[in-house]
């Protein structure tokens, strides 16, 4: 006789898979919370890895003419000088042109007020009431003392993160293969070969992502700064530098840099030129979002364009700006490493690929 209390085979298998999925989700949540707890260290190290993928070929070329320590030091110092120079250029242009810009503010505000009044049929009394209500809302939005303290703490963490990032960048460039070799030794002996080759493949994907991102940022900067120069918007060169730097922060960076360009056009030339500048910014960002990022980034990291868009959206939802920044390279790395582990590729083929990549300076050599 058949026991009526026996669980059907399909239900039993479904429950077993459900428990496994729950355990996997619980492990992922635990990892996410752990990373969030030490995010002040994880984020600078992640940025250092991205910079290492970009700067390692330069350090290896310099290493052909000098010791590795000197090549690494020059690379890191050069990076600091270049970034500092770009930021100084932006600050200098804004400082020198601030007086002229201030003189145009009154005219620009008057034009904006006239345009709003004529477009939306708002009287001066209503306009003043709306302005006063907005001012009151801002003043009541929170405790200014607490906000200032929070900004101070954030600035302190930011400076600490900069130092951690620079130290990590130096040692990744100088001693990256040895560090990776130590990590490989933590794996079981039977899995070390696959772990080593998987790391090399992941590094190739990360390098391809960084190179593609540089191209996207350059196109954004050239397009928006050229539009600003044609429209005679103040600080066109500084706008281009700002766009280039902020393009490495997906979504938020484009919005901030575009808003700066539009606001400068609005203050300097009024609503008409500001709307044209807004159209230029939107056109460049649409080119980036629908052409450059999906196809250039997608091909560089072997990820489908739809997956690129969905990955950026999901990463931004989960971890904000940092999640959007690392979403695409993480997907590319997981995709490439997963294919490698499932393909059963021979160690000799991996060794030949590693040697070719090491000669080109695109991936760390095996320790």
N, C-alpha and C positions, 0 to 999 in steps of 0.2 A: 504493500500500500504506500501511496505517496503522501508524505507529510504536508498537510495543507498550510503549515506555518513556514514552510521553506520560502525564502525570499527568491523571487524570480531572478534568473541569471542576468537579464538586462539591467534590472534595478540595482543588483549587487555591484555590477561593474560601474554603473553611473555613480553610485555612492562612493566607490573607491576612488574614482577620478575626481569627484567633488572634494573629498578630503585632501587629495594631493594638491589640487588647485588652491584650496584654502591655505594649506601650509606654504605654498609658493607665494601667495599674496601676503601672508603674514610675514614671511621672510623679507619680501620686498619693502613692506611698510617699515619693518625694523631697520633695514638698511637706510631707507629714506630718512627716518627720524634720527638715526645715528649720524648721517652725513649733515643733516640740518643742525645738529648740536655742535658740530665742529666746522661749520660752514666758513668761519673766518680763516681757517687754515686750508680747507678744501678748495675754496674759490681761488685764492692766489696760486695754489699749486696747479689748478686746471688752466688758469691763464698762462702760467709759466710753461706748461706743456704745449699750448698753442703757439706761444712765441718761439719755443724751441724748435717746433716743426717748421716754422718760417725761417729761423736764423741759422739752423744747423748747417745747411749748405754753405753759407757765408763763412762760418767758423772753420769748416773743413778746408775751404779754399785758402783761407789765411794760414791754416796749419801747415800748408805746403811750404810756406816761406818763414815760419817761426814756430817756436814751441806751442803746444796746445794751450797751456795756461795763458800765454800772451795773446793768442788768437781769441780765446774765450773772453778775456778781459776787454780786448778792443771791441769785440762784438757787442758785449753788454754795455760798455760805455758809449759806443756809437749809437746804440738803440736809445739810451737815455738822452743823448745830445739831440738826436733827430726828433724824438717826441717832445723834448723840452723846447726845441727850436720852433716846432709847429705851434705849440701852445703859446710861446712867446710872440710869434707872428700874429696870432689871433688877438692876443691881448694888446699888442702894440698898435695894430690897426684900429681897434675899438677905442683905445685911449687917445690916439691922435685925431680921430674923427669924431670924438664925442662932443666937442664944442659945436662943430657944424651940425651934428645930428640934433643936439639940444635946441639949436636955433630953429630947426625945422619941425620940432615937436608941436609947437603952438599952431603952426599952419596946418600940420597934418591932423591934429585933433579937431581943429575947426572944420576941415574938410570932411572928416569922418562924421562929425556931429551934423553937418548940413546934409550929408548923404543919407544918414539914418532918418533924419527928420523928414526929408522929402520922399524917401522910399516907403517908410512905414507910417507916414503922416502922424508923427509924434510932436507935440508942442514942447516948448522949452520947459514949461512947468512939469510935464510928464517925464521929460528926459532927466530933469534934476531929481525928481522923485525916484526914478529907477536907479540913478547913479548913487543916491544916498542909501537906498535899500541894499544895493550890492556892497557898498562900503561897510554898512552895519553888519551884514552877513559875514564878511571877511573878518571883521573885528571880533565877532562872537563865535568864530569857528573853533576856538580852542584857547588854552592858556599859552600866552606867548613865552612865558618863562620856561614852561615844560617843553615847548617846541624848540626853544633855543638850546636847552640842555640836551635834548635828543639829537639835534644837529651836531652839537659838540662831541657827543659820544660816537656818532656815526663818522665824523671826520677823523677821530682818533683811530677807530677801527680801520678806516680807509688807509691812513698812513702806515699803520702796522701791516696791513695787507700788502702795501707796495713794497715794504722791506722784505717780507716773506717771499713775495713773487720774484724780486731781484735775486735773492740768495738762491732760491730754487732754480731760477733760470741759469745762473752761473754754473751750478753743479750739474744740472741736466746737460748743459753743453759740454762741460769739461769731463764729467765722469758718468755720462748717461749709460754707456754699454756696461760698465761695472755695476752700476745700480740695478740695471735690468737683469744682469747675471745673478745678482744676489736674490732678486725676487724669484727668478726661475728656480733657484735652489730650494725655495720653500715648497715647491710642488713635489709630489711623490716622484721617485726616480723614473718610473715607467711613463709618467706624463710630461717630463721635462722637455722632451723633443718637440711635442705638439705645442706646449706652452711657449717655447722659444719661437717657433715658426709662426704661431698665431700672433705673438707680439710684433714680429716684423711686418706681418700683413696689416695689422692694426695701425702701425706707424705709417706705412705707405698711404693708407686711406686718410689718416689725419693730415699728412703733408699735402695730399691732393686737395683736401677741403680748404686748407689755409690758403693755398695758391689761388684757388677759385674765388675765395672771399676777397682777396686782395684786388682781383680784377673787378668784381662787383662794386667794391667800395670806390675804386678809381673811376668807374663809369658814372656812378652816382655823383661823385664830387665834380667831375668835369661837366656833366650835364647841367647840374643846378648852378654851379658857379658861372658857367658860360651864359645861361639864361639871365642870371643876375647882372652880369657885365653888360649884356645887350640892353637890358632895361635900365641900366645906370643905377642899380641899387647899391647903396654904400657897402663897403667892405666885401666886395665880391670874392676876392682872393681868400679872405678870412672865412667866408661862408663855405668855400670849397674845402678848406682844411678841416673845418668843423664837421662838414658832411662826411668827409673821408674817415675821420676818427670815430664818429658816432655810427657809421655804417656797420661796424663790427658788433653793435648791439642791435639785434633784429627787432623790427617793428618800432620799439620805443625810440631808438636812435634816429630812425628816419623821420618819425613824427616831430621830435624835438628840433632836429636840424632844419626840417622844412618849415616849422613854425617860426624859427628865428629869421629865415629868409623872407617869409611873408610879412612878418611884423616890421622888419626893416624897410621893406618896400612900402608898407602902409604908412609908416611915419614919414618917409622921405618923399613919397610921390602921391599919396592918397589912395583911396579904395580902388580906382581903376587899374593902376599898375599893380597893386597888391593882388587883385583877382587874376591878372595875367601871370604874376609870379606864382600864385597858387596853382594855376593850370600847369605851369612848367614843372613844379614840384610833383604834382600828381602824375603827370606824364612820365617823368623819370622813375618815380616809384612804381608805376604800373609796368614799365619796361623791366624793372628789377624783379618785381614779384611774379610776373607772368612769363617772362622770357629768360632773364639771366639766372635767377635763383633756381627755378625748376629744371632748366635744361643744362646750364653750365655747371651748377653745383650737382645736379642729378647725375650728369655724365661723369663728372670728376670723381664722385664717390660711389658710382654704380648703384644709385638708388632712384626709383621711379619718381618722376616729377610730382605725382599726386602724393607719394609718401613723404617727399620733402615738405610740401605745404602742410600736410596733416601733422608731421613730426614737429614742425615749428609751432603750430597752434597748440598741440598737446604739451610740448615742453614749456611754453609760456603759461599754460594753465596750471601745470604742476609746480613749477619752480620759478615763475616770473621771468625776468630778463636772463638770468643765468640758465634757466631751463631752455629758453629759446636759443641761447647761444650754443649750447652743447648738444641740442637735440639732433641736428643733422649729422655731425661727426659721430655721435654715439650710435645712431642708426646705421651709418655706413660701416663702422667698425664691427658691430654685431652681425651685420649682413655678411661682410667679407669673412670674418672669422668663423661664422656658422657654416658657410659654404666650404671653407677649408677643412674644418673638422669632420664634415660629413662626406667630403670627397675622397678621403683616403689617399691624399696626394703623398707621393713618396718623399722620403727625407732628402734624397739626392736632388730632386727637383726644387725643393724648398731651399737647399743649400746654394744651388746655382742662382736662384732668384735673389737670395740674400746677398751673395757676393756682388751681383750686378748692381743692386740698390746701394750697397755700401760704397762701391766705386763712384756712383753718381752723386753720393752725398745726400740721398733722400731718406735713408733709414739708418738707425744705429746698427753698428756691427755686432755680431754675436760675441758675447763675452767669453 
